[in-house]
Amino acid sequence: MSTIVRTTDAIADEAIGTIAFGQEHSTWLSALMVAIRLDAEHNQGRRVADLATLGHYLASDCANYLDTQSSDLRRELEAQEVAK
């Protein structure tokens, strides 16, 4: 079985993409928190539970993805060091 070792530049590009993913999710979560606050202030909180459920899903999805990416990128960087 062969192992493909990616270049450091390719790993860095993926890391930048991963950071962009985290930034985008943070923006979504910020907007969602504003929606929850506004719903609580102006709509007697009728949608708060649904909005909070969505926030939980987005936060969990993002955390799982970032955890996986972090492990994968770290492993690839270690493989890069071994290949030198």
N, CA, C and O atoms as a GROMACS GRO file, in nm:
protein
  336
    1MET      N    1   0.085  -0.117   0.000
    1MET     CA    2   0.000   0.000   0.000
    1MET      C    3   0.090   0.123   0.000
    1MET      O    4   0.183   0.132   0.080
    2SER      N    5   0.062   0.218  -0.088
    2SER     CA    6   0.144   0.339  -0.093
    2SER      C    7   0.076   0.451  -0.014
    2SER      O    8  -0.046   0.457  -0.002
    3THR      N    9   0.160   0.537   0.038
    3THR     CA   10   0.110   0.652   0.112
    3THR      C   11   0.148   0.778   0.035
    3THR      O   12   0.263   0.796  -0.002
    4ILE      N   13   0.050   0.862   0.012
    4ILE     CA   14   0.075   0.988  -0.057
    4ILE      C   15   0.098   1.095   0.048
    4ILE      O   16   0.012   1.120   0.133
    5VAL      N   17   0.214   1.158   0.041
    5VAL     CA   18   0.245   1.266   0.134
    5VAL      C   19   0.228   1.398   0.059
    5VAL      O   20   0.296   1.424  -0.039
    6ARG      N   21   0.136   1.480   0.107
    6ARG     CA   22   0.109   1.608   0.042
    6ARG      C   23   0.217   1.709   0.078
    6ARG      O   24   0.287   1.695   0.179
    7THR      N   25   0.229   1.809  -0.005
    7THR     CA   26   0.327   1.914   0.022
    7THR      C   27   0.280   2.001   0.138
    7THR      O   28   0.161   2.006   0.171
    8THR      N   29   0.376   2.068   0.198
    8THR     CA   30   0.343   2.160   0.307
    8THR      C   31   0.250   2.270   0.259
    8THR      O   32   0.160   2.313   0.332
    9ASP      N   33   0.270   2.317   0.135
    9ASP     CA   34   0.181   2.420   0.079
    9ASP      C   35   0.038   2.370   0.068
    9ASP      O   36  -0.056   2.445   0.098
   10ALA      N   37   0.019   2.247   0.026
   10ALA     CA   38  -0.116   2.190   0.014
   10ALA      C   39  -0.182   2.177   0.151
   10ALA      O   40  -0.301   2.203   0.166
   11ILE      N   41  -0.103   2.138   0.250
   11ILE     CA   42  -0.155   2.126   0.386
   11ILE      C   43  -0.193   2.265   0.438
   11ILE      O   44  -0.298   2.281   0.502
   12ALA      N   45  -0.109   2.364   0.412
   12ALA     CA   46  -0.139   2.502   0.456
   12ALA      C   47  -0.264   2.554   0.388
   12ALA      O   48  -0.346   2.620   0.452
   13ASP      N   49  -0.280   2.526   0.259
   13ASP     CA   50  -0.401   2.568   0.187
   13ASP      C   51  -0.526   2.508   0.250
   13ASP      O   52  -0.628   2.576   0.266
   14GLU      N   53  -0.519   2.380   0.286
   14GLU     CA   54  -0.634   2.316   0.350
   14GLU      C   55  -0.660   2.377   0.488
   14GLU      O   56  -0.775   2.395   0.526
   15ALA      N   57  -0.554   2.409   0.560
   15ALA     CA   58  -0.571   2.473   0.692
   15ALA      C   59  -0.640   2.608   0.678
   15ALA      O   60  -0.726   2.642   0.758
   16ILE      N   61  -0.602   2.684   0.576
   16ILE     CA   62  -0.667   2.814   0.552
   16ILE      C   63  -0.815   2.795   0.518
   16ILE      O   64  -0.899   2.871   0.566
   17GLY      N   65  -0.846   2.695   0.439
   17GLY     CA   66  -0.986   2.664   0.408
   17GLY      C   67  -1.064   2.625   0.532
   17GLY      O   68  -1.180   2.662   0.548
   18THR      N   69  -0.999   2.550   0.621
   18THR     CA   70  -1.063   2.509   0.746
   18THR      C   71  -1.091   2.630   0.834
   18THR      O   72  -1.197   2.639   0.896
   19ILE      N   73  -0.997   2.722   0.840
   19ILE     CA   74  -1.018   2.845   0.918
   19ILE      C   75  -1.133   2.926   0.859
   19ILE      O   76  -1.214   2.980   0.934
   20ALA      N   77  -1.140   2.934   0.727
   20ALA     CA   78  -1.250   3.007   0.662
   20ALA      C   79  -1.385   2.943   0.697
   20ALA      O   80  -1.483   3.013   0.720
   21PHE      N   81  -1.388   2.809   0.701
   21PHE     CA   82  -1.510   2.738   0.742
   21PHE      C   83  -1.550   2.780   0.883
   21PHE      O   84  -1.667   2.809   0.908
   22GLY      N   85  -1.454   2.782   0.975
   22GLY     CA   86  -1.482   2.823   1.113
   22GLY      C   87  -1.530   2.966   1.122
   22GLY      O   88  -1.621   2.997   1.199
   23GLN      N   89  -1.470   3.055   1.042
   23GLN     CA   90  -1.513   3.195   1.041
   23GLN      C   91  -1.657   3.207   0.991
   23GLN      O   92  -1.736   3.281   1.048
   24GLU      N   93  -1.689   3.134   0.885
   24GLU     CA   94  -1.825   3.140   0.830
   24GLU      C   95  -1.926   3.089   0.932
   24GLU      O   96  -2.031   3.150   0.951
   25HIS      N   97  -1.895   2.978   0.999
   25HIS     CA   98  -1.986   2.925   1.100
   25HIS      C   99  -2.001   3.023   1.217
   25HIS      O  100  -2.110   3.038   1.272
   26SER      N  101  -1.893   3.090   1.254
   26SER     CA  102  -1.901   3.189   1.362
   26SER      C  103  -1.994   3.303   1.324
   26SER      O  104  -2.070   3.352   1.407
   27THR      N  105  -1.988   3.346   1.198
   27THR     CA  106  -2.077   3.451   1.150
   27THR      C  107  -2.222   3.405   1.156
   27THR      O  108  -2.310   3.480   1.199
   28TRP      N  109  -2.247   3.280   1.114
   28TRP     CA  110  -2.384   3.226   1.120
   28TRP      C  111  -2.433   3.220   1.265
   28TRP      O  112  -2.546   3.258   1.293
   29LEU      N  113  -2.348   3.173   1.356
   29LEU     CA  114  -2.388   3.162   1.495
   29LEU      C  115  -2.414   3.299   1.556
   29LEU      O  116  -2.504   3.315   1.638
   30SER      N  117  -2.335   3.398   1.518
   30SER     CA  118  -2.358   3.534   1.566
   30SER      C  119  -2.494   3.585   1.520
   30SER      O  120  -2.570   3.642   1.598
   31ALA      N  121  -2.525   3.565   1.392
   31ALA     CA  122  -2.655   3.607   1.338
   31ALA      C  123  -2.768   3.533   1.409
   31ALA      O  124  -2.873   3.592   1.436
   32LEU      N  125  -2.748   3.408   1.437
   32LEU     CA  126  -2.849   3.328   1.505
   32LEU      C  127  -2.873   3.379   1.647
   32LEU      O  128  -2.987   3.383   1.694
   33MET      N  129  -2.767   3.417   1.716
   33MET     CA  130  -2.782   3.470   1.852
   33MET      C  131  -2.860   3.602   1.850
   33MET      O  132  -2.940   3.628   1.939
   34VAL      N  133  -2.836   3.684   1.748
   34VAL     CA  134  -2.913   3.808   1.732
   34VAL      C  135  -3.060   3.775   1.709
   34VAL      O  136  -3.148   3.838   1.767
   35ALA      N  137  -3.087   3.674   1.626
   35ALA     CA  138  -3.226   3.634   1.599
   35ALA      C  139  -3.294   3.584   1.726
   35ALA      O  140  -3.411   3.613   1.750
   36ILE      N  141  -3.221   3.509   1.808
   36ILE     CA  142  -3.277   3.460   1.934
   36ILE      C  143  -3.310   3.578   2.026
   36ILE      O  144  -3.417   3.583   2.086
   37ARG      N  145  -3.216   3.673   2.036
   37ARG     CA  146  -3.240   3.790   2.122
   37ARG      C  147  -3.362   3.868   2.074
   37ARG      O  148  -3.447   3.908   2.154
   38LEU      N  149  -3.369   3.892   1.942
   38LEU     CA  150  -3.483   3.967   1.888
   38LEU      C  151  -3.614   3.892   1.906
   38LEU      O  152  -3.717   3.953   1.935
   39ASP      N  153  -3.611   3.760   1.890
   39ASP     CA  154  -3.733   3.681   1.910
   39ASP      C  155  -3.778   3.691   2.056
   39ASP      O  156  -3.897   3.703   2.084
   40ALA      N  157  -3.683   3.686   2.146
   40ALA     CA  158  -3.718   3.697   2.289
   40ALA      C  159  -3.774   3.835   2.321
   40ALA      O  160  -3.867   3.846   2.402
   41GLU      N  161  -3.719   3.939   2.259
   41GLU     CA  162  -3.764   4.076   2.286
   41GLU      C  163  -3.897   4.111   2.220
   41GLU      O  164  -3.979   4.181   2.279
   42HIS      N  165  -3.918   4.063   2.098
   42HIS     CA  166  -4.031   4.111   2.018
   42HIS      C  167  -4.136   4.006   1.982
   42HIS      O  168  -4.239   4.039   1.923
   43ASN      N  169  -4.111   3.881   2.016
   43ASN     CA  170  -4.203   3.775   1.974
   43ASN      C  171  -4.234   3.680   2.090
   43ASN      O  172  -4.273   3.565   2.069
   44GLN      N  173  -4.216   3.729   2.211
   44GLN     CA  174  -4.236   3.648   2.332
   44GLN      C  175  -4.158   3.516   2.328
   44GLN      O  176  -4.196   3.420   2.395
   45GLY      N  177  -4.051   3.511   2.252
   45GLY     CA  178  -3.966   3.392   2.249
   45GLY      C  179  -4.029   3.270   2.186
   45GLY      O  180  -3.990   3.158   2.217
   46ARG      N  181  -4.127   3.289   2.098
   46ARG     CA  182  -4.198   3.175   2.038
   46ARG      C  183  -4.106   3.084   1.956
   46ARG      O  184  -4.133   2.965   1.944
   47ARG      N  185  -4.000   3.140   1.900
   47ARG     CA  186  -3.910   3.060   1.814
   47ARG      C  187  -3.776   3.029   1.882
   47ARG      O  188  -3.688   2.969   1.820
   48VAL      N  189  -3.761   3.070   2.007
   48VAL     CA  190  -3.632   3.054   2.075
   48VAL      C  191  -3.586   2.909   2.078
   48VAL      O  192  -3.470   2.881   2.050
   49ALA      N  193  -3.675   2.816   2.110
   49ALA     CA  194  -3.634   2.675   2.119
   49ALA      C  195  -3.585   2.623   1.984
   49ALA      O  196  -3.483   2.556   1.976
   50ASP      N  197  -3.658   2.655   1.876
   50ASP     CA  198  -3.616   2.611   1.743
   50ASP      C  199  -3.484   2.674   1.702
   50ASP      O  200  -3.396   2.607   1.648
   51LEU      N  201  -3.470   2.803   1.729
   51LEU     CA  202  -3.346   2.872   1.695
   51LEU      C  203  -3.228   2.817   1.776
   51LEU      O  204  -3.118   2.801   1.723
   52ALA      N  205  -3.251   2.790   1.903
   52ALA     CA  206  -3.145   2.733   1.987
   52ALA      C  207  -3.106   2.593   1.940
   52ALA      O  208  -2.988   2.557   1.944
   53THR      N  209  -3.204   2.515   1.895
   53THR     CA  210  -3.174   2.382   1.841
   53THR      C  211  -3.087   2.394   1.716
   53THR      O  212  -2.992   2.318   1.699
   54LEU      N  213  -3.120   2.488   1.631
   54LEU     CA  214  -3.038   2.513   1.512
   54LEU      C  215  -2.897   2.554   1.552
   54LEU      O  216  -2.799   2.506   1.494
   55GLY      N  217  -2.886   2.642   1.650
   55GLY     CA  218  -2.754   2.685   1.698
   55GLY      C  219  -2.673   2.570   1.751
   55GLY      O  220  -2.552   2.560   1.726
   56HIS      N  221  -2.738   2.482   1.826
   56HIS     CA  222  -2.669   2.363   1.878
   56HIS      C  223  -2.618   2.276   1.765
   56HIS      O  224  -2.505   2.228   1.769
   57TYR      N  225  -2.701   2.255   1.664
   57TYR     CA  226  -2.661   2.173   1.548
   57TYR      C  227  -2.540   2.236   1.478
   57TYR      O  228  -2.442   2.167   1.450
   58LEU      N  229  -2.548   2.366   1.449
   58LEU     CA  230  -2.438   2.433   1.379
   58LEU      C  231  -2.309   2.429   1.460
   58LEU      O  232  -2.202   2.403   1.405
   59ALA      N  233  -2.318   2.455   1.590
   59ALA     CA  234  -2.200   2.454   1.675
   59ALA      C  235  -2.139   2.314   1.684
   59ALA      O  236  -2.017   2.299   1.678
   60SER      N  237  -2.223   2.212   1.700
   60SER     CA  238  -2.173   2.075   1.708
   60SER      C  239  -2.109   2.031   1.577
   60SER      O  240  -2.003   1.969   1.576
   61ASP      N  241  -2.175   2.064   1.466
   61ASP     CA  242  -2.122   2.029   1.334
   61ASP      C  243  -1.986   2.094   1.313
   61ASP      O  244  -1.892   2.030   1.267
   62CYS      N  245  -1.976   2.221   1.346
   62CYS     CA  246  -1.851   2.294   1.329
   62CYS      C  247  -1.742   2.236   1.419
   62CYS      O  248  -1.629   2.214   1.374
   63ALA      N  249  -1.775   2.210   1.544
   63ALA     CA  250  -1.676   2.154   1.637
   63ALA      C  251  -1.625   2.018   1.590
   63ALA      O  252  -1.505   1.992   1.594
   64ASN      N  253  -1.716   1.933   1.544
   64ASN     CA  254  -1.674   1.801   1.495
   64ASN      C  255  -1.585   1.813   1.372
   64ASN      O  256  -1.483   1.745   1.362
   65TYR      N  257  -1.624   1.899   1.279
   65TYR     CA  258  -1.544   1.917   1.157
   65TYR      C  259  -1.406   1.971   1.190
   65TYR      O  260  -1.305   1.920   1.140
   66LEU      N  261  -1.400   2.075   1.275
   66LEU     CA  262  -1.272   2.134   1.310
   66LEU      C  263  -1.183   2.036   1.386
   66LEU      O  264  -1.062   2.034   1.366
   67ASP      N  265  -1.242   1.954   1.471
   67ASP     CA  266  -1.166   1.852   1.544
   67ASP      C  267  -1.104   1.752   1.447
   67ASP      O  268  -0.987   1.718   1.458
   68THR      N  269  -1.185   1.705   1.352
   68THR     CA  270  -1.136   1.610   1.252
   68THR      C  271  -1.028   1.672   1.166
   68THR      O  272  -0.923   1.611   1.143
   69GLN      N  273  -1.052   1.793   1.119
   69GLN     CA  274  -0.954   1.861   1.035
   69GLN      C  275  -0.823   1.884   1.110
   69GLN      O  276  -0.715   1.864   1.055
   70SER      N  277  -0.834   1.925   1.235
   70SER     CA  278  -0.715   1.949   1.316
   70SER      C  279  -0.630   1.822   1.328
   70SER      O  280  -0.509   1.826   1.310
   71SER      N  281  -0.695   1.711   1.357
   71SER     CA  282  -0.624   1.583   1.368
   71SER      C  283  -0.561   1.544   1.236
   71SER      O  284  -0.445   1.502   1.231
   72ASP      N  285  -0.638   1.556   1.128
   72ASP     CA  286  -0.587   1.518   0.995
   72ASP      C  287  -0.469   1.605   0.954
   72ASP      O  288  -0.368   1.554   0.905
   73LEU      N  289  -0.481   1.736   0.973
   73LEU     CA  290  -0.373   1.826   0.934
   73LEU      C  291  -0.248   1.801   1.017
   73LEU      O  292  -0.136   1.803   0.965
   74ARG      N  293  -0.266   1.779   1.146
   74ARG     CA  294  -0.152   1.750   1.234
   74ARG      C  295  -0.082   1.622   1.188
   74ARG      O  296   0.041   1.616   1.183
   75ARG      N  297  -0.160   1.520   1.157
   75ARG     CA  298  -0.105   1.392   1.111
   75ARG      C  299  -0.028   1.411   0.980
   75ARG      O  300   0.080   1.354   0.963
   76GLU      N  301  -0.083   1.491   0.890
   76GLU     CA  302  -0.014   1.515   0.762
   76GLU      C  303   0.116   1.593   0.782
   76GLU      O  304   0.214   1.566   0.714
   77LEU      N  305   0.116   1.688   0.873
   77LEU     CA  306   0.240   1.762   0.900
   77LEU      C  307   0.346   1.671   0.961
   77LEU      O  308   0.464   1.682   0.928
   78GLU      N  309   0.303   1.581   1.048
   78GLU     CA  310   0.397   1.485   1.106
   78GLU      C  311   0.453   1.394   0.997
   78GLU      O  312   0.572   1.362   0.999
   79ALA      N  313   0.369   1.352   0.902
   79ALA     CA  314   0.415   1.268   0.791
   79ALA      C  315   0.514   1.346   0.705
   79ALA      O  316   0.610   1.289   0.653
   80GLN      N  317   0.491   1.476   0.691
   80GLN     CA  318   0.582   1.562   0.616
   80GLN      C  319   0.720   1.563   0.681
   80GLN      O  320   0.822   1.555   0.612
   81GLU      N  321   0.723   1.572   0.813
   81GLU     CA  322   0.850   1.572   0.886
   81GLU      C  323   0.924   1.440   0.869
   81GLU      O  324   1.046   1.439   0.852
   82VAL      N  325   0.853   1.329   0.874
   82VAL     CA  326   0.913   1.196   0.860
   82VAL      C  327   0.969   1.179   0.719
   82VAL      O  328   1.073   1.116   0.700
   83ALA      N  329   0.899   1.235   0.620
   83ALA     CA  330   0.939   1.218   0.480
   83ALA      C  331   1.064   1.298   0.445
   83ALA      O  332   1.126   1.273   0.341
   84LYS      N  333   1.102   1.394   0.528
   84LYS     CA  334   1.219   1.478   0.498
   84LYS      C  335   1.348   1.400   0.507
   84LYS      O  336   1.455   1.455   0.484
   0.00000   0.00000   0.00000
